[in-house]
Amino acid sequence: MSLQQIVGKQTYTTWVEMLRQLVPDGRTHRLAPLIAGMLQYASTLAYEKYGDNPEEGSVAHSLLRAAEAYEPAEAEELLGEVLEQLFSEAKVKYQRMSSRGDDYSIIESALYEFIHWYDMPWEA
């Protein structure tokens, strides 16, 4: 199960190379919106290709369901493995530790940004 099925080989290869270069020294608060943007792009393509009825269990199905999620944990259940594969192919780690010794994940942060993509707190 790979985003390559949705975005194509060239785009996916570019994303892998971007992560390979950016993640090692990148800050999570900058990487998360970038990865969320990748997921937004992929979900748009998934909808264009498959509409409202992608095959159950497919990457397209996971993307479209995660785009409607309200909780990052729900989105992670749907897309966690897909993003883990992306990081694995880029040969970079998504697990990190803060200066205070707290574990956190770039994937969790990216999925939070993904499901809150259209939120504008100043409009609430």
Number of C-alpha atoms within 10 A of each C-alpha: 13 18 24 17 14 22 19 12 12 9 14 18 15 11 20 19 14 12 21 18 14 14 19 12 7 12 11 18 12 14 18 22 18 16 21 21 16 19 25 19 13 22 24 18 16 23 17 10 13 14 13 13 11 17 11 9 10 13 23 28 22 22 26 24 16 24 20 13 19 12 13 20 15 16 23 20 12 21 23 17 14 19 23 16 15 22 20 14 15 18 16 17 16 18 11 13 10 8 7 6 8 8 10 14 14 22 25 19 19 26 28 21 22 25 21 17 14 8 10 8 6 5 5 5
